[in-house]
Amino acid sequence: MTNWQPSASQAMLRCRAELLASLREFFSQHGVSEVDVPVLGRSTVTDSNIESIIAEPFGGSGYLQTSPEYFMKRLLAAGSGDIYCLGKAFRNGEAGQRHNPEFTLLEWYRCDWDEQQLMDEVADLISRIYATTNQSTLAVHRGSYGDYFAQVLAVNPHSAPLDQLQQLAVSAGSQSWAGETRANCLDLLFSVQVEPQLPQGLVFVYDYPACQSALAQTSVNDQGQLVSRRFEAFLNGMELANGYFELRDGAEQGQRFDEDLKARSAANKPSIAVDSHLMSALDQGLPSCAGVALGVDRLLMQLQGADSIGQVMPFSWDRC
């Protein structure tokens, strides 16, 4: 007999409904418009660390979207102004305590804001919801990637030689890391050794290494180091959100997509065609803006003290 029942309790599903309503109320109060974009598209992300789920609509080829980002940026380029999307996203090969192939993502963009201003709003949103749910004040911390990294590993992640990072990665992982890229070594070291040492509460980490810029602008920090103008937010040790001061240069973005495709080829992963609609939108002109994507299921896990993502969604993958 199959387990047909929901993976979340009825009480948890009520909490989930209240959270979704609170998120929409927040953006309504702040004048941000909700948009409903496709979850099925002909293109997808090129990032070598993200795998999309392939779909075959009407005998053609497409992908379930890993986030609404590309469609939202096309709306921004068309003059939408401040927007948010609250809906489903999909990633292949991700299932476990904190991952499900289908999950709920909140993504929003603020025109004429930078990443520091957006961090303020993320802190405001989560602090309000946390106070309502837990009747307590949430501690908020903010620090640079370089500072947190150096505190734990006594290494400057922006200037350390690649061979030194590879040696640290081998110690933290396995011998296979001896030939890994700078970006992948940093990602391993931060997730395995730095994240567990982050303080409790809501923690913002900003000024990521330039090699992890993705779709964010780069700039030179106060120490003369080239950094990525992106941030991540962690709630009680769990990665919750990823934000950018968005890159607007279409030529630069095209070069980064080319680098992604080279990385996919080196890792023997399927090649992905670059989204031509997104590139055309960037050529048309993306307004100066900052954007962030926040995992709603993970937020609910932290608010309710759940041990696994399946406990906070109606049906986890094992019951679908």
C-alpha positions, 0 to 999 in steps of 0.5 A: 500500500502506498503512502498517499498522505501528505508529508506535512502535518495539517498544522504545518500546512496552515503555517505554510499558508500563513507564511505565503500570505505574510510574504504577499502582504509584505510586498503589497505594503511596499509597492512591489508587484507580483508577476506570474512567469512561466515555469517551463521554458525553451532555455535554462541556466548554464551554471555548471553547478546547477542541473535542470530537469528536461521537458518535452512539450509538444514533442519539442525540448525545454526545461523546468526553470531553476528560478524565475530570474531570466523571465523576470529580467526580461520584464524589468528590461520592458519597464515593469519596475519593482516586481516579485515572484512567489512560485515553484522552481525545479532542480535535478539531482537535488533531494535530501534533508534540505533539497527537493527537486520541486521547491518554492522560491521567492524572488524579487527585484528593486530598481535603483537599489544596490545589494546593501539596500536589498540586504536591509529589506531582506532583514526587515522581511525575515525579522518581521516574520520571525517575530510574529512566529516566534515572539522574539527578536532575531539577531542580525549579523553582516560581514564580508566573505573575506572576513568570515573566511579568514576568521576560520581558515586564516587565509585571504580567499581573494588573493590566496594561490590556487594551489593553496586552496586546492590543498585546503580542499583536499584536506576538507574533502578528498584527493580529487579536489587537487585539480579543482577550480578556484571557484569550486575549492572556495565553495567547498571550503566555505560550505564545509568549514566556514558555514558551520562557524557562522553565528546564530540568527540571520547572517549576511555574507557579502563581497564574494570572490570575483570568480563566483560572480555569476550574474552579479557586478564586480567592483574593487573593495576597500582593500583593493581586491576585485569582488563580486557584488553579491550576498548570501543570507543564512538563518541559524546556519542554513543557507536561505537566500542569494542576492546580486547587484545585477550585472547589466553589461550584455557583452560581459554576461555573454563572456561569463556564459561562455565560461560556464559552457567551458566548465560544463564541457570540462566536467562532461556535463551536457551543453546548454544553449545560452538564452537568446531572449535574455541576451536581447533583453540585456542589449535593450537595457536592464535598469540598475537593480538588485535582486534576491532569491529566497527559499520559502521551504527552508525559511519555514523549516527554520521558523518551525524547527523542522528537521527536513524539507519534506515536513514543510511541504504538502508532498515531498518527492518520495510521495509524488 
